[in-house]
Amino acid sequence: MIKMKKIIGLFVLIAGLLIAVTASSANFAYFEADRNVHIQIVPDDNELIDLRPIQPYAYITDNGMLVIDLSHNNPNWEEGFGEGVSPNSTYVFEEVFGVSNDLWEQTPICMEITYSGGDEVTFFEGDYMPGQTVGSDHLFVTIMPGDVVTIGMIINTTGISAPDSLDGQIQFYAVAGECQS
């Protein structure tokens, strides 16, 4: 008798489960799960949108940040080479650093580059064309998937004398899609 009650109880349980499964709706209401997330922090020149120093006065610091330094404080500086720029002069440096798009295979990115120092330092994309290239402290460049866009720098020291220095900060902001003109 006890065995029969167990079999009937098991049968009722299976029937109840079948009814519950067939009577349930297809609307999803809730899901909960724990998963791992691993994010590697890497230097600017190894990230998915990377900043690559091209000229020796651009370098990556020990903490992984791009720095542009035209002084004897630059770790790439060698004795006998210049320690800065001259007063009342204009310098054009092509390909100071590059910005790459290794994040998306099919999507271009729009990189906004902003310089927060004075108007003596401006940036431009690609090659310098005398009389045509205009530097900007607020530059927008479109970077296609797998490409590297080179960024140059113009330094105008008109009205500045030694031993003054120019200091500022470059900020980078990227969004998916091509830049709007």
Summary of the structure (lengths in Angstrom):
residues: 181
radius of gyration: 29.8
end to end distance: 85.4
largest distance: 107.6
contacts: 419
relative contact order: 0.18
helix: 14%
strand: 30%
